[in-house]
Amino acid sequence: SILLNIFQAFGPLIIGAILSLQDMTVGALTYSWGLVLWGPICSLILIVAYFFTKKYVTLDFDWEKKQ
């Protein structure tokens, strides 16, 4: 689908922008703001992908026909 290809094209651009954010220092440890922000963003993407595949993808297993 064209929409999914567009998301795949912009994916590396968005990841690069997020991961290029500055580092923050907490005590003696250094964390990347990009990695801190990427966790919730990735979780949201996975939840949307789960519901999308649940609605539009049919695997055609025997146990699916029983439901």
C-alpha positions, -999 to 999 in steps of 0.1 A, spaced: 0 0 0 12 35 -8 5 48 27 27 22 43 55 29 18 53 66 27 56 58 64 86 35 56 102 64 37 98 89 65 108 64 92 145 68 90 142 106 88 121 106 120 144 81 138 174 102 128 159 134 142 149 118 174 182 100 181 202 132 173 188 150 203 212 160 231 224 138 259 213 144 295 235 137 325 220 123 357 247 120 383 275 100 367 253 84 340 245 99 306 213 92 287 202 101 252 169 121 250 163 103 218 163 69 234 141 81 262 115 95 238 118 65 214 104 40 240 69 55 242 68 63 205 77 27 196 51 14 221 24 35 204 35 23 169 33 -13 181 -1 -9 196 -15 6 164 2 -21 143 -14 -48 165 -49 -34 160 -43 -29 123 -32 -65 118 -60 -78 140 -86 -60 119 -72 -64 83 -51 -96 83 -66 -130 81 -43 -159 88 -70 -185 81 -60 -209 108 -85 -235 121 -87 -220 155 -96 -186 140 -127 -200 123 -140 -212 157 -142 -176 171 
